[in-house]
Amino acid sequence: MTRPAAAMLLVLALAATAWAAPAFEPGSLELPDTLWSGGARVFEGDLNARVSMRAVKHARVLSERALALPPEAAGLPAPSGWRVPGMMELSGAGLSLDGFNEARLDYVNADPVRCGMLGFAVVLDRGGSRDVFVSDPLETVDRLTPAWADGPSREAVPVAGADWASKGLRYQLSRLLDREPDDVWRYSQDGLSTFVQRRFRKSLVDVGALDVVLLRGQDAQVNLVVSLDPQGKGRTVLDWYAIPKRTFDLGDGRTILRLYVGRHLRELAPGAKAATLKEMALMFFKENKEDVEKNRNVEKILFVPSGLPGPVMEKGLPRDLPARAREVFAGRGELAVNLGILSEPAWKDAAVVSMAVVQAPQDPDQPFDQTLETARLAKVAPRRDVPAILAAAEDRCKSFGADCDADAPDGFVSQDPLWNMDFSGLTAPDGASGAVYPALAGGLIVSRDRLAFEAARDGLSVECVGGGEAAAFTLETGAAFKPVPGKRYGVWLELGRSRAGLAGVEAEAYGGGESARIRVKPGLAAWFGELPATVEGVRLRFTSQAPEMAVTLRKAVVQAVDPQAPRTGLFEARFLFEHSRQLEASRSGPASVSFQAGKPGFQPQWLSVDVAVPSWTVKDPGPVLVLSAGGVARSAPLPARKARVAFLLPRAMAEAVRDGASDIDLSLSGGAPGSVLEVSGAVLSGQSLSA
């Protein structure tokens, strides 16, 4: 039986007009080409299919409003440097939070040794009674070093180097009678676990965290007993599982277990005037006391300042605002603060007295150097279960700045890319990393510094060495266009995990001797303001504060958005999708092979090939690879006897391959006499603009 052009399937399709109550419609579906590979044939019978929608948790930003920054936000420290917490007010009295449930701050720590911490504070007035809310500044601390753990002014309690004794009746009586504590750690065995504990009389009001410095990969549970009475009476056991915590690797064989006790106490007892640590017990699970006493794998306990200034603490412990920080680049981050508690019945009618940014040094030994770039309020839709395809479509809309409404039948807008490049297809077919040599791409990634490229697991790694100066390279898009009034023009950049040394990315649109520049954050659309009358090109400039930088590129898009663009349904809207296909090489001669791509169904951008040739000598002409398709031929020198070469396909060549009008031929010229070109793998990758 001959293969049919299309097969009719009965598909259970969810109607885009009603996600909650789907309708069922018959539809036709053309079976993909891959179904017929390997000599598959059609046979008599029925083919039934069922399409189901996988649900995911999804939230989206519905609106944002910028907050005006005071002049001092342009850069801290002051001329003499700041070593104490400070506040910068962002708004005056009477500002309403109606319609917003999140605050977002963009910040830069220019010097990794002198980092600042960042928090967000709100003061509300309820008929003369004022309530203070603040996020934890320690949330923005993303890394700790041995210099932090061993700083001379750190408030530390030794454990490994302290006196230890077996726990006895005297210790229990001292605890019962609340006698003055001593510095001795007592150990005891309780079932399978060993406990090492001592008593304290230490105020935790200004403490943000406890850092437990652990040796040799040790694990430990920390049980804390506090008093919330101003006289130090009473005992409250803090729930180990409820205390927020995080582990930091110091890189010298030690780790720090950080317990955010300040945040936990603000959640547990807002308004408390006192919080005193009464007892700390280190629990070692399934370890006997003899081994614990011998190894002493807990070096010390550090009391970490909260970073909260005096005005925030005047009325006792403030209420906690949940927050999350993410590092965008090295030294550049974003803090998102959840304001949902402010809309609860107790405070929804309260007036906003002030909003402020709290800033403090991460290390009190160093004045901090921090810049607050932007502050804004946001309305974020609650996380809800939605079909995964719907969540993905909303994320696509966000990537090119379209105002899509997933709840409307025709709530989507098609993407309008002016230039796009996908680097994710340059990974090795087996997912392994290794050197890759871009060919025919000399005008794409440009630098005055030395560049090296690697096929990372999640894209193309660009390594730049600045030769003693700050490293930098540019991605030259070549996007040229004449701006149309009413349209917005911007850039979308997607990076992989590696961003070592990256200080920032800037986009520049230039033409006619003029230029417009904007900062770019990966994963967020960046928009130009006023542009030259004619844009001759757009480039992305990657900069570092160090002589070395390694950045993994995944995707870059220059795009336009028309607010008046026609709306369409979910399954009609066209977005950019990345594609890759492995190709089989057929030998056409000792030094030449051919690849048959058929009609790949996408616009090819890269052809990556793993090649090998015999060794050559200085007397032989240098080996050159010649790529040809669609009547176009281009050559590139072979950098090594074995190499992975990624050809950036010229436009005419790519279009011929896309349309199935030509095979791809690869041949070797030069090298040792009688050389045979061996190809062990080939991948064609690119993108399509499709529904």
C-alpha positions as CSV (number, residue, x, y, z in Angstrom):
1,M,0.0,0.0,0.0
2,T,1.3,3.4,-0.8
3,R,1.8,6.0,1.9
4,P,-1.1,8.4,2.2
5,A,-0.5,12.1,2.2
6,A,-2.3,12.4,5.5
7,A,-4.1,10.1,7.9
8,M,-7.4,11.0,9.6
9,L,-7.3,10.7,13.3
10,L,-10.1,11.2,15.8
11,V,-8.5,13.6,18.2
12,L,-9.9,14.7,21.6
13,A,-9.1,18.4,21.3
14,L,-9.6,20.9,24.1
15,A,-11.4,23.9,22.7
16,A,-9.5,27.1,23.3
17,T,-12.7,28.9,24.2
18,A,-13.4,26.9,27.4
19,W,-10.5,25.4,29.3
20,A,-12.6,24.4,32.3
21,A,-15.3,22.6,30.2
22,P,-13.6,21.3,27.1
23,A,-15.5,20.4,24.0
24,F,-14.6,17.5,21.7
25,E,-14.1,18.0,18.0
26,P,-13.0,15.7,15.2
27,G,-9.9,16.9,13.3
28,S,-7.3,15.9,10.7
29,L,-3.7,15.5,11.6
30,E,-0.9,14.9,9.1
31,L,1.4,12.1,10.4
32,P,5.0,13.3,10.8
33,D,7.8,12.2,8.4
34,T,9.7,10.4,11.1
35,L,6.8,7.9,11.5
36,W,7.7,6.5,8.1
37,S,11.4,6.1,8.6
38,G,13.0,2.7,8.5
39,G,10.7,1.3,5.8
40,A,7.4,1.6,7.8
41,R,4.3,0.9,5.7
42,V,0.6,1.6,6.2
43,F,-1.6,-1.5,6.9
44,E,-5.3,-2.0,7.2
45,G,-6.9,-1.0,10.5
46,D,-7.9,1.9,12.8
47,L,-5.6,4.3,14.5
48,N,-7.0,5.9,17.7
49,A,-5.3,8.7,19.6
50,R,-6.1,10.7,22.7
51,V,-4.7,14.1,23.5
52,S,-4.5,15.1,27.2
53,M,-3.4,18.3,28.7
54,R,-0.8,18.1,31.5
55,A,-1.4,20.7,34.2
56,V,1.4,22.8,35.7
57,K,1.5,25.5,38.4
58,H,1.8,28.9,36.7
59,A,1.8,32.6,37.6
60,R,2.2,35.7,35.5
61,V,2.9,39.4,36.0
62,L,-0.3,41.3,35.0
63,S,1.0,44.9,35.5
64,E,3.9,46.9,37.0
65,R,4.5,50.4,38.2
66,A,7.9,52.0,38.7
67,L,8.8,53.6,42.0
68,A,10.9,56.8,42.0
69,L,14.4,56.3,43.4
70,P,16.2,58.9,45.6
71,P,19.4,60.4,44.2
72,E,21.5,58.3,46.7
73,A,20.3,55.1,44.9
74,A,22.7,55.8,42.1
75,G,25.6,54.3,44.1
76,L,26.6,53.4,47.6
77,P,28.7,53.8,49.6
78,A,28.9,57.4,50.5
79,P,32.4,58.9,50.0
80,S,33.7,57.4,53.3
81,G,31.8,54.1,52.8
82,W,28.9,52.6,54.7
83,R,29.5,50.0,57.4
84,V,26.0,50.1,59.1
85,P,22.5,49.4,57.8
86,G,20.7,52.3,56.2
87,M,17.3,53.1,54.6
88,M,16.2,54.9,51.4
89,E,12.6,56.0,51.2
90,L,10.9,55.3,47.9
91,S,7.6,57.0,48.4
92,G,5.7,59.5,50.5
93,A,2.7,59.1,52.7
94,G,-0.6,58.1,51.1
95,L,0.7,55.9,48.3
96,S,-1.8,53.1,47.7
97,L,-0.8,49.4,47.2
98,D,-4.2,48.6,45.7
99,G,-3.8,46.2,42.8
100,F,-0.2,45.3,43.6
101,N,1.0,42.2,45.6
102,E,4.8,42.2,44.9
103,A,7.7,44.7,45.0
104,R,10.7,44.1,42.8
105,L,14.2,45.6,43.2
106,D,17.1,45.4,40.7
107,Y,20.5,45.9,42.2
108,V,24.2,45.7,41.4
109,N,27.1,44.8,43.7
110,A,30.1,46.3,41.9
111,D,32.7,44.7,44.0
112,P,32.3,41.0,45.1
113,V,34.4,41.7,48.2
114,R,32.2,44.6,49.3
115,C,28.7,43.3,48.7
116,G,25.6,44.9,50.1
117,M,22.4,43.3,51.4
118,L,19.0,44.4,50.3
119,G,15.5,44.4,51.9
120,F,12.2,46.1,51.4
121,A,10.3,47.8,54.2
122,V,6.7,49.1,54.4
123,V,5.1,51.0,57.2
124,L,1.3,51.0,57.5
125,D,-1.0,53.1,59.7
126,R,-4.2,51.7,61.2
127,G,-5.9,54.6,62.9
128,G,-2.8,55.8,64.7
129,S,-1.3,52.4,65.3
130,R,1.7,51.7,63.0
131,D,2.9,48.3,61.8
132,V,6.3,47.7,60.2
133,F,6.9,45.0,57.6
134,V,10.3,44.1,56.2
135,S,11.9,41.4,54.1
136,D,15.1,39.7,55.2
137,P,18.2,41.4,53.8
138,L,20.1,38.2,54.2
139,E,18.0,36.7,51.4
140,T,20.2,38.5,48.9
141,V,23.4,36.8,50.1
142,D,24.2,34.2,47.5
143,R,27.7,33.1,48.4
144,L,30.0,32.9,51.4
145,T,33.8,32.6,51.5
146,P,36.5,31.5,54.0
147,A,37.2,35.2,54.6
148,W,33.6,35.5,55.8
149,A,33.9,32.5,58.2
150,D,37.2,33.7,59.6
151,G,36.7,37.4,59.7
152,P,38.4,39.0,62.8
153,S,35.2,40.9,63.9
154,R,32.9,38.0,63.5
155,E,30.9,37.1,66.7
156,A,31.8,33.5,67.0
157,V,31.4,30.7,69.6
158,P,34.0,28.0,69.3
159,V,32.8,24.4,69.3
160,A,35.6,22.1,68.2
161,G,38.2,24.1,70.1
162,A,36.1,24.6,73.2
163,D,36.0,22.5,76.4
164,W,33.7,19.4,76.2
165,A,32.3,17.4,79.1
166,S,29.8,14.6,79.6
167,K,26.3,15.9,80.3
168,G,25.3,15.3,83.9
169,L,22.9,16.3,86.6
170,R,24.7,19.5,87.3
171,Y,23.9,20.8,83.8
172,Q,20.2,19.9,84.1
173,L,20.0,21.7,87.5
174,S,21.7,24.8,86.1
175,R,19.1,24.8,83.3
176,L,16.3,24.3,85.7
177,L,17.5,27.2,88.0
178,D,18.5,29.4,85.0
179,R,22.0,29.9,86.4
180,E,24.6,31.9,84.5
181,P,25.8,29.7,81.6
182,D,29.4,28.6,81.2
183,D,31.4,28.0,77.9
184,V,31.5,24.1,78.2
185,W,29.7,21.9,75.6
186,R,28.1,18.8,77.1
187,Y,27.6,15.7,75.1
188,S,25.3,12.7,75.6
189,Q,23.9,9.7,73.8
190,D,20.1,9.4,73.3
191,G,19.2,6.2,71.4
192,L,20.9,6.3,68.0
193,S,21.8,10.0,68.2
194,T,24.4,12.1,70.0
195,F,23.7,15.5,71.4
196,V,26.3,18.3,72.0
197,Q,24.7,21.2,73.8
198,R,25.4,24.3,75.9
199,R,23.4,27.1,77.5
200,F,23.4,30.7,76.4
201,R,22.1,34.1,77.5
202,K,22.4,35.8,74.2
203,S,20.0,38.4,72.7
204,L,18.8,37.5,69.2
205,V,17.0,40.8,68.5
206,D,19.7,42.0,66.1
207,V,20.7,38.6,64.9
208,G,19.6,37.6,61.4
209,A,21.1,34.1,61.2
210,L,23.2,31.5,62.9
211,D,26.1,30.1,60.8
212,V,27.2,26.6,61.8
213,V,30.7,26.0,60.3
214,L,30.9,22.3,59.5
215,L,34.1,20.2,58.8
216,R,34.6,17.2,56.5
217,G,31.1,17.0,55.1
218,Q,29.5,16.7,58.6
219,D,25.7,16.9,58.9
220,A,24.0,18.2,62.0
221,Q,20.6,19.3,63.2
222,V,20.5,22.4,65.4
223,N,17.8,22.6,68.1
224,L,17.3,26.0,69.6
225,V,15.5,27.2,72.8
226,V,14.7,30.9,73.2
227,S,12.9,33.2,75.6
228,L,10.6,35.9,74.3
229,D,10.1,37.5,77.7
230,P,12.0,40.7,78.4
231,Q,13.1,39.2,81.7
232,G,14.4,36.1,80.0
233,K,11.8,33.9,81.6
234,G,10.0,31.0,79.9
235,R,11.3,28.7,77.2
236,T,10.1,28.4,73.5
237,V,11.5,25.5,71.5
238,L,12.0,26.5,67.8
239,D,10.9,24.0,65.3
240,W,13.9,22.8,63.4
241,Y,11.8,22.0,60.3
242,A,10.2,25.5,60.3
243,I,13.4,27.5,60.4
244,P,14.5,28.6,56.9
245,K,18.0,27.3,56.2
246,R,20.6,27.0,53.5
247,T,24.0,25.4,53.0
248,F,27.0,27.3,51.6
249,D,30.2,25.5,50.3
250,L,33.2,27.5,51.3
251,G,35.5,25.7,48.8
252,D,38.1,24.8,51.4
253,G,36.6,21.6,52.7
254,R,34.2,23.5,55.0
255,T,30.5,24.2,54.7
256,I,28.2,26.6,56.4
257,L,24.7,25.6,57.5
258,R,22.9,29.0,57.8
259,L,19.8,29.1,60.0
260,Y,17.7,32.2,59.3
261,V,16.5,32.6,62.9
262,G,15.8,36.3,62.6
263,R,13.3,35.7,59.8
264,H,11.8,32.8,61.8
265,L,11.4,34.9,65.0
266,R,9.8,37.8,63.0
267,E,7.2,35.2,61.7
268,L,6.8,33.6,65.1
269,A,6.6,36.7,67.4
270,P,6.2,40.0,65.6
271,G,6.3,42.9,68.0
272,A,8.4,41.1,70.5
273,K,10.7,43.4,72.4
274,A,13.1,40.6,73.4
275,A,14.3,37.3,72.0
276,T,17.0,35.5,74.0
277,L,18.9,32.4,73.1
278,K,18.7,30.1,76.1
279,E,20.1,26.8,74.8
280,M,21.6,25.2,71.6
281,A,21.8,21.5,71.0
282,L,23.7,20.0,68.0
283,M,22.2,16.6,67.1
284,F,24.3,14.0,65.2
285,F,21.9,11.4,63.8
286,K,23.1,7.7,64.0
287,E,26.5,8.7,65.5
288,N,27.8,7.5,68.8
289,K,29.2,10.0,71.3
290,E,32.7,8.6,71.3
291,D,33.1,9.3,67.6
292,V,31.4,12.7,67.8
293,E,33.7,13.8,70.7
294,K,36.8,12.5,68.9
295,N,36.0,14.1,65.4
296,R,34.6,17.4,66.6
297,N,33.4,18.2,63.1
298,V,31.6,21.4,64.1
299,E,34.2,24.2,64.1
300,K,32.2,27.1,65.4
301,I,28.9,29.0,65.5
302,L,28.7,32.5,64.0
303,F,26.0,35.1,65.0
304,V,25.2,37.0,61.8
305,P,23.8,40.5,62.1
306,S,20.3,41.0,60.6
307,G,21.2,44.1,58.6
308,L,18.0,45.8,59.8
309,P,18.5,49.5,60.8
310,G,17.2,51.0,64.1
311,P,14.0,52.7,62.7
312,V,12.7,49.3,61.6
313,M,13.2,47.8,65.1
314,E,11.9,50.6,67.2
315,K,8.6,48.9,68.0
316,G,10.0,45.4,68.5
317,L,10.5,42.7,65.9
318,P,8.9,43.8,62.6
319,R,6.6,41.5,60.6
320,D,8.3,39.5,57.9
321,L,7.7,39.9,54.2
322,P,8.6,36.7,52.3
323,A,11.1,37.4,49.5
324,R,13.2,35.6,47.0
325,A,16.4,36.8,45.3
326,R,18.0,35.6,42.1
327,E,21.3,36.4,40.7
328,V,21.0,37.5,37.1
329,F,24.7,38.0,36.4
330,A,27.7,37.9,38.8
331,G,27.0,40.8,41.1
332,R,23.7,41.7,39.5
333,G,20.4,40.5,41.0
334,E,16.7,40.9,41.4
335,L,14.8,40.8,44.7
336,A,11.0,40.0,44.6
337,V,9.1,40.7,47.8
338,N,5.7,39.2,48.4
339,L,3.3,41.9,49.7
340,G,0.3,39.5,49.9
341,I,0.1,39.9,53.7
342,L,-0.7,43.6,53.4
343,S,-4.0,42.8,51.7
344,E,-5.2,40.5,54.6
345,P,-8.2,41.8,56.5
346,A,-6.2,43.3,59.4
347,W,-4.3,45.7,57.1
348,K,-6.2,46.0,53.8
349,D,-7.7,49.4,54.8
350,A,-4.4,50.7,56.4
351,A,-2.7,53.7,54.9
352,V,0.8,53.4,53.5
353,V,3.1,55.7,55.6
354,S,6.3,54.8,53.7
355,M,8.1,52.4,51.6
356,A,11.8,52.1,51.8
357,V,14.8,50.0,50.7
358,V,17.0,48.6,53.5
359,Q,20.6,48.3,52.7
360,A,23.5,46.9,54.8
361,P,27.0,45.5,54.3
362,Q,27.2,41.7,53.9
363,D,30.5,41.9,55.8
364,P,30.6,44.5,58.6
365,D,34.4,44.6,58.2
366,Q,33.9,46.1,54.7
367,P,32.1,49.2,53.5
368,F,29.6,48.0,50.8
369,D,29.4,49.1,47.2
370,Q,25.9,48.7,45.9
371,T,23.7,50.4,43.3
372,L,19.9,50.2,43.3
373,E,18.9,50.4,39.6
374,T,15.1,50.1,39.7
375,A,12.2,49.6,42.1
376,R,8.7,48.7,41.0
377,L,5.4,47.4,42.3
378,A,3.9,44.4,40.4
379,K,0.6,42.6,40.3
380,V,1.3,38.9,40.0
381,A,-1.5,36.5,39.3
382,P,-1.9,33.7,41.9
383,R,-0.3,30.4,40.9
384,R,-2.9,28.1,39.5
385,D,-3.1,24.8,37.7
386,V,-3.2,25.5,33.9
387,P,-2.5,23.3,30.9
388,A,1.2,23.1,30.3
389,I,0.8,24.3,26.7
390,L,-1.1,27.3,27.9
391,A,1.7,28.2,30.4
392,A,4.3,27.7,27.7
393,A,2.4,30.0,25.3
394,E,2.1,32.7,28.0
395,D,5.9,32.5,28.6
396,R,6.4,32.9,24.8
397,C,4.3,36.0,24.9
398,K,6.3,37.3,27.8
399,S,9.6,36.7,25.9
400,F,8.6,39.2,23.2
401,G,6.5,41.6,25.3
402,A,3.1,40.9,23.9
403,D,0.1,41.5,26.2
404,C,-1.5,38.1,25.9
405,D,-4.7,37.1,27.8
406,A,-4.8,33.3,28.2
407,D,-8.4,33.4,29.5
408,A,-9.7,35.0,26.3
409,P,-10.7,32.9,23.3
410,D,-8.6,35.1,21.0
411,G,-6.1,36.4,23.6
412,F,-2.7,35.7,21.8
413,V,-0.5,37.6,19.5
414,S,2.0,36.1,17.0
415,Q,5.7,36.8,17.4
416,D,7.4,39.2,14.9
417,P,11.2,38.5,15.0
418,L,13.4,40.8,13.0
419,W,16.5,38.6,13.7
420,N,16.9,35.4,15.7
421,M,19.6,33.0,16.5
422,D,19.5,29.7,18.4
423,F,22.7,28.3,20.0
424,S,21.1,25.4,21.9
425,G,21.4,23.1,18.9
426,L,25.2,23.3,19.1
427,T,25.4,20.8,21.9
428,A,27.0,17.5,21.0
429,P,24.5,14.8,19.9
430,D,25.4,12.7,23.0
431,G,25.2,15.7,25.3
432,A,28.9,15.7,26.1
433,S,30.8,18.9,26.3
434,G,33.9,19.7,24.2
435,A,35.6,22.2,22.0
436,V,33.6,23.5,19.0
437,Y,34.9,25.7,16.2
438,P,32.3,28.1,14.7
439,A,32.9,28.5,10.9
440,L,31.6,31.2,8.6
441,A,30.6,33.1,11.7
442,G,33.4,35.6,11.9
443,G,31.0,38.6,12.0
444,L,28.6,37.1,14.6
445,I,30.7,36.9,17.8
446,V,33.4,39.6,17.8
447,S,36.1,40.5,20.3
448,R,39.5,42.2,20.5
449,D,40.3,39.5,23.1
450,R,41.0,35.8,22.7
451,L,37.9,33.7,22.3
452,A,37.4,30.0,22.7
453,F,34.2,28.0,22.2
454,E,32.8,24.9,23.7
455,A,29.7,22.9,23.1
456,A,28.2,23.0,26.6
457,R,25.2,20.9,27.7
458,D,22.8,23.8,27.4
459,G,24.2,25.9,24.5
460,L,27.4,27.4,23.1
461,S,29.9,28.4,25.8
462,V,32.0,31.5,24.8
463,E,35.2,31.9,26.8
464,C,36.8,35.3,26.6
465,V,40.2,36.2,28.0
466,G,41.0,39.9,28.2
467,G,44.8,39.8,28.4
468,G,45.1,41.6,31.7
469,E,42.1,43.9,31.1
470,A,38.4,43.4,31.5
471,A,37.1,40.9,29.0
472,A,34.4,41.8,26.5
473,F,32.7,40.5,23.3
474,T,29.8,41.5,21.2
475,L,27.1,39.5,19.4
476,E,26.5,41.3,16.1
477,T,22.9,40.6,15.0
478,G,23.0,42.6,11.8
479,A,19.3,43.4,12.3
480,A,18.5,46.4,10.1
481,F,15.0,48.0,10.0
482,K,13.2,51.3,9.8
483,P,11.2,51.9,13.1
484,V,7.5,52.2,12.5
485,P,5.6,54.7,14.8
486,G,3.5,52.9,17.4
487,K,5.6,49.7,17.4
488,R,8.0,48.7,20.2
489,Y,11.4,47.2,19.5
490,G,13.5,45.2,21.9
491,V,15.8,42.2,22.6
492,W,15.3,38.9,24.2
493,L,18.4,37.0,25.5
494,E,18.5,33.5,27.0
495,L,21.7,32.3,28.7
496,G,22.7,28.9,30.0
497,R,24.0,28.0,33.5
498,S,27.5,29.3,33.0
499,R,27.9,33.1,33.5
500,A,31.3,33.1,35.1
501,G,32.7,36.7,35.3
502,L,29.8,38.2,33.4
503,A,29.1,41.8,34.7
504,G,26.4,42.9,32.4
505,V,24.9,42.9,28.9
506,E,24.0,46.0,26.9
507,A,22.1,46.2,23.6
508,E,22.9,49.0,21.2
509,A,20.8,49.9,18.1
510,Y,22.8,52.2,15.8
511,G,22.3,54.0,12.5
512,G,23.1,57.4,10.9
513,G,25.7,58.2,13.5
514,E,23.2,57.8,16.3
515,S,22.6,55.0,18.8
516,A,20.3,53.9,21.5
517,R,21.4,51.7,24.4
518,I,19.6,49.6,27.0
519,R,20.6,47.1,29.7
520,V,19.5,43.5,29.0
521,K,18.6,40.9,31.6
522,P,18.4,37.2,30.5
523,G,14.9,35.8,30.5
524,L,13.3,39.3,30.4
525,A,12.4,41.3,27.3
526,A,14.3,44.6,27.1
527,W,12.9,47.5,25.2
528,F,14.5,50.4,23.4
529,G,13.1,54.0,23.8
530,E,13.8,56.4,21.0
531,L,15.6,54.8,18.1
532,P,17.6,56.2,15.1
533,A,15.4,57.0,12.1
534,T,17.0,54.0,10.4
535,V,18.5,51.2,12.4
536,E,21.5,49.8,10.5
537,G,22.3,47.1,13.1
538,V,21.8,45.9,16.7
539,R,24.6,44.4,18.8
540,L,24.7,42.9,22.2
541,R,27.8,43.7,24.3
542,F,28.9,41.3,27.1
543,T,31.2,42.8,29.6
544,S,33.2,41.5,32.6
545,Q,34.9,43.0,35.6
546,A,37.7,40.4,35.4
547,P,40.2,39.4,32.7
548,E,38.3,36.1,32.1
549,M,34.6,35.4,31.3
550,A,32.7,32.3,30.3
551,V,29.1,32.7,29.2
552,T,26.8,30.1,27.6
553,L,24.6,31.4,24.9
554,R,21.2,29.8,24.2
555,K,19.1,32.1,22.2
556,A,18.9,35.8,21.1
557,V,16.1,37.6,19.4
558,V,15.6,41.1,18.1
559,Q,11.9,41.7,17.8
560,A,9.1,44.1,17.2
561,V,5.7,44.3,18.9
562,D,2.7,46.1,17.5
563,P,0.1,46.9,20.2
564,Q,-2.6,46.9,17.5
565,A,-1.6,43.5,16.1
566,P,-4.6,41.2,15.5
567,R,-5.5,38.8,18.2
568,T,-5.7,35.1,17.6
569,G,-6.3,31.8,19.3
570,L,-3.8,29.7,21.1
571,F,-3.4,27.2,18.3
572,E,-3.1,29.9,15.6
573,A,-0.6,32.2,17.2
574,R,2.9,31.8,15.7
575,F,6.0,31.6,18.0
576,L,9.7,30.9,17.5
577,F,10.6,27.2,18.2
578,E,14.0,25.6,18.1
579,H,14.7,22.4,16.1
580,S,17.5,20.0,15.5
581,R,17.9,17.0,13.4
582,Q,20.7,14.4,13.1
583,L,21.9,13.8,9.6
584,E,23.4,10.7,8.1
585,A,26.5,11.2,5.9
586,S,26.7,9.3,2.6
587,R,30.1,9.1,1.0
588,S,30.4,10.6,-2.5
589,G,34.2,10.3,-2.7
590,P,37.3,9.6,-0.5
591,A,37.3,13.3,0.7
592,S,33.7,14.2,0.3
593,V,30.3,13.3,1.9
594,S,26.7,14.4,1.3
595,F,23.8,15.0,3.7
596,Q,20.2,14.6,2.7
597,A,18.0,16.8,4.9
598,G,14.8,16.5,2.9
599,K,12.4,19.3,4.0
600,P,13.5,19.8,7.6
601,G,10.4,21.9,8.4
602,F,12.4,24.8,9.9
603,Q,14.9,27.5,8.9
604,P,18.3,25.9,9.3
605,Q,21.0,28.1,11.0
606,W,23.8,25.7,11.9
607,L,25.3,22.5,10.6
608,S,27.6,20.9,13.2
609,V,29.8,18.1,12.0
610,D,32.4,15.9,13.8
611,V,35.2,15.4,11.4
612,A,38.6,13.6,11.4
613,V,41.4,13.6,8.8
614,P,44.9,12.1,8.7
615,S,47.7,14.2,10.2
616,W,49.5,16.6,7.9
617,T,52.8,18.3,7.9
618,V,54.0,21.8,7.3
619,K,54.9,20.8,3.8
620,D,51.3,20.0,3.0
621,P,48.7,22.6,2.2
622,G,46.5,23.4,5.2
623,P,43.3,21.3,5.2
624,V,40.1,23.2,4.3
625,L,36.5,22.1,4.6
626,V,34.3,23.2,1.7
627,L,30.5,23.4,2.3
628,S,28.1,23.7,-0.6
629,A,24.3,23.7,-1.1
630,G,21.9,25.4,-3.4
631,G,24.7,26.5,-5.7
632,V,26.5,28.3,-2.9
633,A,29.9,27.2,-1.7
634,R,31.9,28.4,1.3
635,S,35.2,27.2,2.8
636,A,36.7,27.2,6.3
637,P,40.1,26.0,7.5
638,L,40.1,22.8,9.6
639,P,41.6,23.8,13.0
640,A,42.7,20.3,14.1
641,R,42.9,16.7,12.9
642,K,39.8,15.9,14.9
643,A,37.3,18.7,15.4
644,R,33.7,19.6,15.8
645,V,33.0,22.4,13.3
646,A,29.7,24.4,13.5
647,F,29.0,26.1,10.1
648,L,26.7,29.2,10.3
649,L,24.8,28.6,7.1
650,P,24.6,31.6,4.6
651,R,21.1,32.7,3.9
652,A,20.9,31.4,0.4
653,M,22.3,28.0,1.4
654,A,19.9,27.8,4.4
655,E,16.8,28.6,2.3
656,A,17.8,25.9,-0.3
657,V,18.1,23.3,2.4
658,R,14.8,24.5,4.1
659,D,12.9,24.1,0.8
660,G,14.4,20.7,0.1
661,A,15.9,22.0,-3.1
662,S,19.4,20.8,-2.4
663,D,21.4,18.3,-0.4
664,I,24.4,19.5,1.6
665,D,27.9,18.6,0.4
666,L,31.0,18.7,2.5
667,S,34.5,18.0,1.0
668,L,38.1,18.3,2.1
669,S,40.7,20.3,0.2
670,G,44.4,20.2,1.1
671,G,45.9,18.2,3.9
672,A,48.1,15.2,3.5
673,P,48.0,13.6,0.0
674,G,45.2,11.0,-0.4
675,S,43.4,12.2,2.8
676,V,40.1,10.6,3.6
677,L,37.4,12.8,5.3
678,E,35.7,10.9,8.1
679,V,32.4,12.2,9.5
680,S,31.2,10.6,12.7
681,G,28.2,12.9,13.4
682,A,26.2,15.8,12.0
683,V,23.4,17.9,13.4
684,L,21.3,20.5,11.5
685,S,19.7,23.0,13.8
686,G,17.7,26.2,13.6
687,Q,14.3,27.7,14.3
688,S,10.8,28.0,12.9
689,L,8.1,30.5,13.3
690,S,5.0,28.3,13.6
691,A,1.9,27.6,15.6
